């Protein structure tokens, strides 16, 4: 039962991190639409790139959590 609980906690943590990754990427893509200051295309590219980079880091963290899943032993 210990491995099952551990695995479920790891999957929930990975799901949380993956949802943060999606929010970062979507935020990076949507933020330039609300830019009223006219900062230019460099700011738009920076916003999109930073959203993708931060989203990628969160996603890597989610994959790292899933790598820690433990195998169930059916004989116990």
C-alpha positions as CSV (number, residue, x, y, z in Angstrom):
1,X,0.0,0.0,0.0
2,X,2.9,2.3,0.6
3,X,4.0,2.3,-3.0
4,X,0.5,3.0,-4.2
5,X,0.1,6.1,-2.0
6,X,3.6,7.3,-3.0
7,X,2.8,6.9,-6.7
8,X,-0.5,8.7,-6.4
9,X,1.2,11.6,-4.6
10,X,3.9,11.8,-7.3
11,X,1.3,11.8,-10.0
12,X,-0.7,14.6,-8.4
13,X,2.5,16.6,-8.0
14,X,3.4,16.0,-11.6
15,X,0.0,17.0,-12.7
16,X,0.2,20.3,-10.7
17,X,3.6,21.1,-12.3
18,X,2.3,20.3,-15.8
19,X,-0.7,22.6,-15.3
20,X,1.7,25.3,-14.2
21,X,3.7,24.6,-17.4
22,X,0.5,25.1,-19.5
23,X,-0.3,28.3,-17.7
24,X,3.2,29.7,-18.3
25,X,3.1,28.9,-22.0
26,X,-0.4,30.3,-22.5
27,X,0.4,33.3,-20.4
28,X,3.5,34.0,-22.5
29,X,1.4,33.7,-25.7
30,X,-1.5,35.8,-24.5
31,X,0.4,38.6,-22.7
32,X,1.5,40.4,-25.8
33,X,-2.1,40.8,-26.9
34,X,-2.7,43.1,-23.9
35,X,0.5,45.1,-24.4
36,X,-0.7,48.7,-24.7
37,X,2.7,50.3,-24.2
38,X,3.9,49.6,-27.7
39,X,7.2,48.0,-26.6
40,X,7.8,46.5,-30.0
41,X,8.4,43.1,-31.5
42,X,11.4,42.3,-29.2
43,X,9.2,42.5,-26.2
44,X,6.6,40.3,-27.8
45,X,9.3,37.7,-28.8
46,X,10.7,37.9,-25.2
47,X,7.3,37.3,-23.7
48,X,6.6,34.3,-25.9
49,X,10.1,32.9,-25.4
50,X,10.1,33.3,-21.6
51,X,6.7,31.6,-21.4
52,X,8.0,28.7,-23.4
53,X,11.2,28.4,-21.3
54,X,9.4,28.6,-18.0
55,X,6.7,26.1,-19.2
56,X,9.5,23.8,-20.3
57,X,11.1,24.0,-16.9
58,X,7.8,23.2,-15.2
59,X,7.2,20.3,-17.6
60,X,10.7,18.9,-16.9
61,X,10.0,19.0,-13.2
62,X,6.8,17.1,-13.8
63,X,8.7,14.4,-15.8
64,X,11.3,14.3,-13.0
65,X,8.4,13.6,-10.5
66,X,7.1,10.8,-12.6
67,X,10.6,9.2,-12.8
68,X,10.3,8.6,-9.1
69,X,7.4,6.2,-9.4
70,X,7.8,2.9,-7.6
71,X,6.9,-0.5,-9.0
72,X,4.1,-2.3,-7.2
73,X,4.9,-5.8,-6.0
74,X,1.8,-7.9,-6.4
75,X,3.0,-10.6,-4.0
76,X,2.8,-8.5,-0.9
